[in-house]
Amino acid sequence: MARFEQYEEPPRALEGLKVVELPCLDTMPFMAASMAAKSFADFGAEVVKVEPPRTGSQERALGPFRDEMPDPETGGLHLYLNTNKLGVTIDLENPRGRDQVFDLLAAADIVFNPNRPEVNEKLGIDWRTLTSRFPKLIVVSITFFGAESAYKNLRGGDLVATHMSGVGYETPWHQVTDPKTQPPLKLGGRQSDYLTGYTAAAAAMCALYSRKSNGAGQHVDVAQWFSMISMVRPNIGFYSHEDKNSDSFQRLYSRQKRAAQWVYPCKDGWVSFNAGTDRFWRGAKKALGHPEWMDTELFNTVLGRASNIDAIEAGVIDWLSTTTRTEAFERAQAEHVPCFPVHSPAEVAGNEQYKARKFFVDLDHPAAREVRMPGAPCKFSHTPWRIVRGAPRLGEHNEKILQNRSVESGDRYAGRNLLKKPLEGIRVADFGWIFAVPHATAWLGALGADVIRIETSGAPDLVRYLTGTDGSVGANRSGVFHAINSSRRSLALNLATPEGQEIARKIIRQSDFVTENYTVGNMAKYNLAYDDLIKIKPDIIMLSGTPLGQDGPFARTVGFGPTTQAFAGLCHITGYPDSFPCGIGGTWPDFAVGTGMVFFLLAALHHRDRTGEGQYLDLSMAEMVTTMMPEAMMDFLMNGRDQAAIGNRDESMAPHGVFPVAGEDKWIAIAISSDDEFAKLCEALGVPSMAADPKFSRLYGRLANVEELEREIATRTRAHARDDLVTKLRARDLAAGPVYNTPEVINDPVFSESSMLVNLKHGEVGERAVPGLPVRFSGIDLEYRGAPMIGEHTDQLMSELLGYSPAEIARLKEAKVLI
């Protein structure tokens, strides 16, 4: 058990940085800034958390509380989100309090502000005021809809962001058989809050590298809505590339099940299982014992299996009905087929893989006593994630911080060259494929890094054939690939050959990062493991992203995003009340993990800038997903309560859900966070008397009678057109939004005109709309280039970067080293 007064703090990746976290003053719980600041604090930055004097931060009131005894010092969410932070209490509405905040900001590198523009302007802490007063400060606005958009002062939150992004529309993933009784779903917990937090942390590091280049601070605009839209990136590629009559395009308009689902029932629970590719299908035949039904020619191709998915799923479910989760997992993994159990939070906490990797950490807290909580979202080999200080008690560091504040900023960057782009001069040897790693390196490429995608036409990225353009499929025609792989160069290289491996090593000698997400052991097979690379490039920073991490009993298992969400516990807490666990839409968690990778990579680069030391980053997708489930995990770890799904509801708000409106499968998301807001809702729905009903007038009554409350509201919302009702509720300053499918997202007037939707030219399919980064920088012009055709830059890289002659290049192509 760690006792902090005796703890010797190890080197930290972000030592020297000073961060200020301002409180969210909205009644809607919004944890994004807390997660962003936690990311910095847990990797060594000094983070000062500012809280209102009387109530403290929002998470103090939300629990989970041990034995359900509310205590603002010992709630699980507070204890988890505020590790390693210093805590001060300041009244932002008091002029003296604002002066105290300004004193903090004078010494800070970064400030996270989670308030709407109109609130900030009233208090005199808007981004224009702060960047003008503190020219070196990085001001990160974390808002529901963006600090500069036409929606900037609308109220939102986790529910609204999820359903306005298209993620909710796709959840549950291909499990909807009756849309009228199975509404779109939010994800379990507050996933969009924590995603936005990781997005803000990544964006802040990007701005920090801009300041290293030019010495200037800037404004960083992070919107929860855009952060969630970033999770449906493949859909935007479908929409802008595919033939309008194709199944891929038409799927965007319907929630009705029409393809393989992610999770299936088995003898003792549920598993996440997928055999979509030819390789996985061959393995699945072996795992299932070669049943006759699998031998039909109808199932021999990807398209054939997609067209007959109902028959395949019937056979799979029949097999699973006599098979336990463990048996299915072991049989499928023996044949290299993705299959993981659907774990509950309790099962995650007791899982052997998590135990072997020492994921959960214990601490002694002065008020809460012994506490266990989720640990590192990514393992750093030389500057490990550590908790050296528990969450602060309210106002614990007032005297230390407010009375003796140095005005010297911790990160001056003297002597750096002025660069055109923040990461110009940084090179990435990118072996990543599918979604997560390519998304991370797309961020780096947009910031000016030279990202070299090392791939092969012999075993191309599966995403290159996931869909096509205008009805034609090919290696260079996938709208999904183009939506993810912008701003990089492609080298087609056969790593199975010694010469191919030597070419890869030559690129790595001239690189700063190596990124990969192969199955554990594959990089070693090519003599490109971290221990191999530090012999030729001692300061290299290498990131490996895998489903379950590089070590532990299940490290070599095969999986991808949907299976890791099941393993990590998220499917279990996502679903309708008293119903089945759900697969999640929006390609979750791949792009969330990729966003986190940006922060981790730049944190490691920051450490190398200071010390010259590279390191190895070991990221388990499942572990990172579990870091985004603090409510459920802390409830089990503190109380032994194994949370189940509650649909769109919230344990601290009611009503909180989606409700039907006029039209076929049309819905509105409504989140009410106070009694006054409920009265406004009743007025807007034409039933002001409902606000006085003893069953509903107070929050406790609404929570106790939530099913009746939802029926009453649904009866009224059905009489309204969706967008008219949204407008009416927003006019009353309520958190409400339309439940969008992806085409509606793309055609939303604010999103369609945003900087996140960009038109890029591709060498084969011409100019198409693809998603850019979900953030805006006042001081960085992002550099977007269309995704490369496979091997498009092979000759250029071989000659210009590595110095090979035309004759040598021709020989290597003839020898199938370059393919």
N, C-alpha and C positions, 0 to 999 in steps of 0.2 A: 504494500500500500504506500503510495507516494505521500510524503509529508513535506510540504513545500519549503518550510524553513530550513530543511536539511538537504534540499535538492541542489545538486551542482548542474547548472544549466549548460547543455552542450552547444556547439556552434549552431546557428540558426540561419536559414537561407535569406531571410529578410531583415536581419539585424541592421539597425541604423535608421530604418524607415519609421516615420511617425504618422499615425493615422488618427483621425477624429471621426467618430460615428455619432451623428445627430439623431434625436428620437423621432419616431413617426408620431405625429400629432393627430392623425385621422382616427375616427372611431373604428374603422375597418382594420382588423389585425393585418399587419404587413411586415414580414420578417426578413425581407430581402437584404436590407442594410445590415442587419445583425449577422446574417450568414456571410455577406461580403467581408465585413470587418473581422469575423471569426477566422476566415481564411487567412487573412494577413497576420492576425495575432498568433495563430497556431503554428505559423512558420517563422515567427520571431520578431515581427514588427511590434513597436510600442503602439497599442491601440487604446485611446481614451474614449470610453463610452459615456455620452452625455445623456442624463435621464431627467425627467421632470421631478421636482423635489418631493412631492407628496405621494404620487402614485408609482413612480418608477416607470420602466419601459413596459411595453405592452405584454411581452412574454411572461412577465412576473405574475400576471393575473390569470394565465391560461393553463398552468399546470403542464403535465399531470403532476398531482400532488401525492406525496406518500400518504397512504391510508386515507386519501381524499380529504386531507386537512389542509385547506388553503393557507399558504404562507409565502409571501412575496420573495423570501430569501431562499426557499428550498424547492420551488417548482422545477420539474424536470426540464422544461423547455428553456427556462432561464439558465439553469446550470449548464446545459449543453451549448446554447448559442453564445455564451459569454465567457467561455474559457480564455484564460490568459489576458483578459482585458483589465484595464484600470477603470474604475467607475467614479464619476462625479455627478452631482446634482446641480442643475442650473435651470432657472426659470427663463425661458427664451422670450417671454412676453414682457420681461422686466429689462429696462435699459441697462442696468448694471449687469444683468445676466448676459445680455448680448455682448457687452464689453468683455466679459470673461470668455465667451466663446471666441471672440476675435483674438484674444490673447492666445488661446489654444491654437487657432488657425495660423497665427503668425509663425509658430514653430513647426507647423505640420507640413507634410508632403502631400497628403491626400485627405479629403473629407468626403464622407458618404452622407448624402442628404435625402431621406425618403419621403419628402413632403411635396404636395402639389404646388405649382408655381404661385397660385394666388395666396397660399399660406406663407410661402417664403417671402413674397413681396411685402405682405403685411408686416412681417417680422424683420424685414431688412436683411434677410440672409439668402436672397435669390442669387443665382449663379453669376449674373452680371455684376452685382455689387461685390461678390466675393472675389471673382477673378480680377476685377479692377483694383481692389484693395490689396490683394495678395497675388502679385503677378506670377510667382513661381508655384502657386498652389494648384493642385489638380482637384477640380470640383466635380464630383460625380453625382449627378441628379439621378435618383432612382424613383421613378414615378409609375403610376398605373398605365399611362398612355403616352408618355414622352413629355419632356419639358417644353418643347417647341411645336408640338402638333396641334391641329385644330381641336383635338380632344383633350388637351393638356390639363384642363381643370375638372374633367369628369372623374367621378369616383369609380373605382374598380375593385381589384383584389383577386385572390386565387380563383374563385369560382368564375368570375366574369372573364378574366384573362384566358382561362382554360377553354371556355365555351366560345369566346370570340376568335380564338386562334385556329379552330378546326380540329384541335386535339380531342376535345370533348365529343365532337360529332363522330369521331372514329372509335370512340371507346364505349362499350367493349368491342374489341377488334374481331369482326366476323363472328359474333355470337348473337347478333340481334335477329330474332325470328319473328317478333311482333313489335314493330316500332311504336305502336300506340301505348303499349304497356311497358316498354323498355326504353326510357328516355336516354338521351345522351348523358354521359357520365363524366364527372371530374375524377381525377386521380386521387388515391388515398392520401390523406394528410394535406400538406400545403406545398405540393410539388412545384407549382409555378413560382412561389415565393423563393424557394431555395435555388431553383434554376436561375431566377433573376439575380440572386445573390452571387452565384458563381459567374454569371455573365458580367456583373458589375466588377467583380474582382479581376477577371481577365481583362476587361476594358481599362481598368485603372492601371494595370501593369503595362498595357500598350501605351497609355498616355505617359507613364513614367519613362518609357524608352524614348518617347518623343522629346521629353524634357532633357534626357541625356544627350539628345542630338542638338537641341537648340537653346536649352536653358530656360525655357518658358513653360509655365503651367497652362492649363486650358480647361474648358468645360467638356465633360463627357456625359452624354445624354443616353441613359439606359431606361428603356420602357419595358414593363412587365409584359405587355401585350406583344411587342415585337420579339421579346425573348421566347415566348411561347410559339409564335408563328414560325420561328426558326426550327421548331421541331417537326414541321410539315414540309420541309425543304423538298423532299422527293415529289410531293404532290404538286408543288409549283413547277417542277420539271415536267411532270405529266401534262399539266395544263398548257404549258407553252410549247410542247413538242409533239405530243401524241395526236394521232388522228381522232377527230371528235367522235367517231363511232366506235372506237376501240373500247375494250373492256376496261383498260386502265383509266381512260378518260371518264367513262360513264360511272365507274366506281366512285368518283368524287362527289356524285350527286345523290348517292343512296347509302343508307346505313344498313340496309338489309344484307344479311349474310350471303356472300357470293364467292368466297375463297376460303382457304384454309385458316382456321382459327389458331391461336397460339397455345391455348391450354385445353386439356382433355381430362375427363374423369378416369380414374383407375380404381383398383380394388380398395385402396385405403386412403384415397385423397385425389389429388390432381397432379399432373405433370405438364410441363411445357415441352412440346415435341414438334420437330419439323424435319421433313424429308423431301424438300422441294427440289433440290438440285439432283442431277443424274447420279452424282457420287453418293449423296445421302440416300437416294432411293435404293441404290444397290446395297448399301449398308443396312437399310431398314429391312430389306428382304431377308437378310441373314439374321438380323435381330429377332424378327418375327417367326423365324423357322421355315422360311420359304412356303408360305401358304399358297394354295392354288389360285386364290383370287388375285394375287399380286402379279401373276404371270401373263395376264392379258396384254395384247399389243396396245390397247388403249392407254396403258400407263407407261409406255416406253419413252415418252418425251415429256418435257416440262409442260408444253402446251396441252398435251393429252391428259396429263395428271390434273392440270388446272381445270380442264373442261369436265372432268369426272371426279371432282373433289368430294362430292357427297358419298360416292361409292367407296372412295379411299378412306374417308373418315369413319364410315360405318365399320370397315374392316379393322382400322386402328383401334377404335373404341371397343370393338368386340375383343381384341387381343388384350387391351388394357383392363377390361373388366375382370380378368382372371390374374392380373399382374399387379404386384405392389409397386409403390413409387420407387423403392430401392431396386427391385428387380428390373423395372423398366429402365431406370437410370443406368444400371450396370450392363444390361444387354445392349442398349443403344450405344453407350459409350465404347463398349468393346468393339463395335463396328464403326466408330467415329461418326456417329449420328448425333446431332444436337438434341439433348433431352436432359432436363433438370427437374427435380421435384419443385412443386409449389410449396414454399415454406411459409409458415406463420411467423410472426415476430418472435415467439417463444422458441421455435425451431431454429431460427436464425441465430438467436443468442446462444443456443447449445450446439451449433453446427461444428463438426470436426475441422472443416476447412478454416473457418474463422478462428477457432481455438488455436490451430497450428500456426496461423499467421499473427496470433496475438492481437487481433483486431480490436476487441473490446478492452478498454482501459479502466483502471480503478484509481480513484482519488479520494483523499480525505478533505472534506470541505468544512470550514469552521462552523457553518450553520446546519448544513445538511448531513454532516458526518460522512459515512462511507457511501460512495456513489460509483456506480459503473455506467459507462456510456460508450457509444460508438467512437471509434478512433480515427486513424488517418485515412483520408480519401485517396492518398497516394504515398507510397513509401520512397523516401529519398535516402540514398546510400550514405551520404556524408553529412547532410544537414537534416536529420530526421524530424518529422512532426512530433512535437512533444507538448504535453500540458505541464506547465511549470507553475501555474497559478489558477486556482478555481475561480468561478464566476464571482464578481465583486458583490459585496453587500451594498445596499443602497447608500450612496454617498461615501463609500469606504475610503476613497482616495482624495476627498475634497481638499484636505489640508496639504497633502503631498503635491497635488497637481496644481491647484488654484493659487496656492501661496508662493510656490517656488518654480515657476515655469521659465525654462530657458527659451530664448527666441531663436536659437540656432537650429535651422532645419537639418535633418539627419542625412540628406542625400544631395550633395552639391555638384557632383560630377565634374569637377574641375579638370581641364585638359582634354576633354572629349572633342573629337572632330565634329564639325557641323555636317550633318548628313541630310540628304534630300528627303529620305523616308526614315521612320524610326528604326526599322530593322535592315536598312540597306547595309550591305557588307556581311550580313548573316546568311549562312547557307544551311539548307536542310537536306540531308539524304533521307528521303521519305520512302520507306518500304510498306507504308500503311495501305490498307485496302478496305473495301466495303464502306463504312460510314464514319466511325468515330475519329480515327486518326486523320483521314482526309479532311474532315471538317476542321480539326485543329490546325492543320497546316495551311488550309485556305485562309484562316485568320492571319497566319504569319506571312503568307504571300501577299495579302492585301496591304500589309504594313511595310512591304518592300523587301522581304527576305527572298532569296533565290531558292525556291523549293524545287528539288529535282525528284520527280516521281519515278522510282525504279520499278518497272513492271515488265511483263513478258507477254507476247502474243500467244505463247504456248500454253500458258495457264493464266488467262486474263482475269482482271477483277470481275467478279460476278455481276457487279453493278453495270458494267459496260453492256450487258445483254439483258438487263432487267426490264427494259422497255425500249421503244424505238422512237423514231421521228416520222411523222406523217405516214404512219402505217408500215414503215420499213425498219427492220431491226438490223443492227450491225455494231461492230466494235466501237465505232465512232458516232453512233446515232442515239445513244441513251440519254433521254432528258434527265433522268435521275443522276447519272454520272456527271452531266454538265452542271447540274444544280449544286453539286457538292465539291467538284474538283477544279474550281477556278484558280487562276493566278499561280500556275506552276508549269514546269517543263517536264516532258516525258522522255525517258530513256528506256528502250526495250532491250532487256539484258537477260541472258540465260544464266541464272545463278547456280544451276546444277553443274556447270563447267568450271574448272579451275581458273581459266582465263576470265570468265564472267565474274568470279569472286574477286579476282585481282583488280578488275576494273572498278568494282564496287568499293574496294578498299582505297583505291586512288581517289575516288570521289569523297570518301569519308575523311581522308587526310586533309582535304580542303573544306571540310564542313564543321559546323558548330553543333548541330543537332543530328541525331539519328532517331527516327521514329519508326515503330513497327507494331503490328498487332497480329503476327502469325501465331499459330499454335505453339505452346511452350516447347522449346528445343529446336525449332526449325532454323532460327538464326545460327545456332551452334552448328547445325548440320552444314550450313554454308560457310562455316568458319568466320562468322560475323557476330558472334556473341560479344557482350560487353567486355569480357576478359580478353577476347581477341583484339578488340578495337583499341583498348587503352594502351596496347603495346605500340600501336602505330599513331595514335592521336591521344596522348595522355589527358588532355583537358576536354575530351568529347563529352557531351551531354546526351545520354541515350534514354529514350522513353519506350517502354514496352507496355502495351495495353492489351490485356487478355481478360476473358470472362471472370476468372477466379484468382488471378495472380500467378507469380512465377514459382511459388513453392506451396507446400501443403499437400495433403493426400489426393486432392482433386485437381491439382494444378494443370495436368495434361489433358483434362477433359475438353471436349469440343462444344462450343456454344457461340452464341452471338446475342445481340441486344435483348430480344424477347425472352430467351431462356434465362438471362441474368436477372431480369426484373422478377421472374418467378423465384429464383434461388434466393434473391435478396429480401423477399418478403412483400414486395409491392403489389403483386397480383392478388395476394391474400387479402389485403386491406382495400383493394379497389373492386367495387362491385355493388350490386343492389343489396339492400338489407335482406338477410336470411336467404341469400341466393348463392350463385356460383362465383368463384374467383374469376377475374377478367384480365384478358390481355389488353394492352394499352395501345391506343392509336398514336399517330405522330412519330413513328419509328423511335419510340422511347425505349431505352435511355441513351441511344447512341450519340445524338447531338448534344445532349446534356453532358455526357462524359467528355465529348470532344471539346466542349467549351471549358470544362475544368482543366483539360490538358493544356490549354493555352496558358492559363494561370500558372500551372506547375512548371511548364517549360520556361516561362519568363522569370519565375522565381529562381529557378536553378541558374539561369543566365545572369541574373542579378548577383547571385553569390559568386559566380565565376568572374564577373567584372571586378568584384572586390578582392578576390583571393587568388584568382587564376586556377581554381579547382573545378573540374567537371565532376559529374556523378551520374549514377544510374537511377532512373525513376521507374518504379514497379507499380503499375496501376491495375487494380482489380476492378472491373466494371461493377461487379456485384457489391463490393465494399463501398464504392462511391454511391451507388443507389441507396444503400443502407444509411449512409450519412445524411440522406435527404428524407429520412423517415423518423425524425427525432421524437415526435409525439408518441408513435406506436412503440418504438424501441424503449424509450424512457419509461413508459407506462408499464411495460413488462419488467424491465430491470429494477424498477422501484417498487412495483406493487404486485408483480406476478400476473397481471391482467393481460391476456392475449387478445388484442383488439381484432375485431372483425370489420368487414366492410359496412359502411353506413350510407352508401350511395352518394348523393350530392349534398347531404346534410353536413352540419357542423355541430360539434358538441357545445359550442358557446354562442351560437347565433340561430335564430329562427324567425321567419322563414329563411331558408338558405337552400336554393335548389333551382331546377329548371321546371317551367310550367308551360302547358300547351297554349298556343294562340291560334288564331284563325288560319286555316290552310292545312295542307297535308304535311305531316311530320315537321311542323314549325314550332319552335320553342323559344322561350325567353329565360334568361338567367337573372335571378333576383337574390340579392344578399342583404339582409337587414341586420344591422349591428347595434340597434338601440331601440328603446320603447318609443322615443320620439319619431324615429324613422318608420317604425311600424304604423304609427298614426298617419303619417304622410302616405304610406302605401295604401292604407284603407281608404283614405280620401280619394286617391287617384283611381282606385278601383270602384268607386261609387258606393262604398259601404263604410262610411265613417263610424257607424255604430259598432263595428267589429272591434275597433280599437278600445272600446270600453267594456267589452265582454270579459268577465273575470278569468275565463280560460285563456285569454290571449293578451290581455293588457300588459302583463309583465313577462319578462323573458322566461322566468321559471315556468310559468303556465304554458307559454308557447312551446317550450321544449318538452314538457310533460304531455302535451296534447298535439304533438307535431303532425301525426297522420291526419287528424281532423282538420288542423290548420291548413295543411297542404291541399286537402280536398276542397276546402272553402275557397282558397285562392285560385286553384285551377278552374273552378266553376266560373270565376270572374274573368280570368285571363283569356279563356277561350272566346270571349266575345270581342276581343280586340285584335286588330292587325298588329303583327309583331313590332314593326318599326315605329308605328304610332305610339304603342304603349311604351317602348323604350324611350322615345322622346319625352313622353309625359312624365315618366319616372325620373329621368335625368334632370328635367326642369325643376324637380323637387330635391335635387342634390342626393338622389338615391343611387346606390351601386346596382346597376342593371345593364344588360347588354343582350344583343341578339345571339342566338346559338347559330354560328356560321358553319357552313361547309367550306372547303377550300376555294371553290370559285367565288363564293361570296366574300371571303377574305380578300382575294386578289382584286376584286372589283369594289371593295370598300373605298370610298373617295379619299380617305386619309392614308390608308396603306398604299393604294395604287400610285399616289404622288410622293411617297416617302423615298428616302435614300436607300431603303432596304431592297427595293425592287429595281434591278438594273438590267439593262439590255446589253448583252455581250455577243460578240461575233465569234462564231466557231468555224473552223476550217472546212467542215463538210456540210453542216446544216444551216449555216448562215447566222443571222442575228436572232437571238431568242431572249426572252425574259427569264432571269434566274434570280434567286435570292442572294443578296449580299449579306454583310454583317448586320446584326440586329441592334447596333449602337451607332451613335453619331459623335464625331469628335470635332470640336471647334478649331483645333490646330493641326489636324492630319487630313490630307487628301488621300483617301484610300485608293489603291491601285488594283483595279480589277481587270483581269484578262480571261478570255474564254478558256474553258477546259481544253487540254491538249488532245489531239488525236494520238492513238497509241504509237509510241516511238517517234513522235513528230520531231523531237529535238535530238534524236540520237546522233546524227552526223555533227550537228553543231556542238554538242557537249563533248563528243569524242575528239573533235579537232581543236576547238577553242579552249576548252577547260583542261583537257587531258593531253593535248598535243599529239594525237595520233594522225598519221598521214592518210590521204585518201586510199592509198594502196592497202595500208594496214586495216582500215575500216572495211574495205571490200573483202579482205581475207577473213575478218571476223564474222562478217555476215555470211560468207560462204560456209564457214565452219559452224554456223548456227550459235555463235556466242552472242551475237546481236540479233535478236529476233522480235 
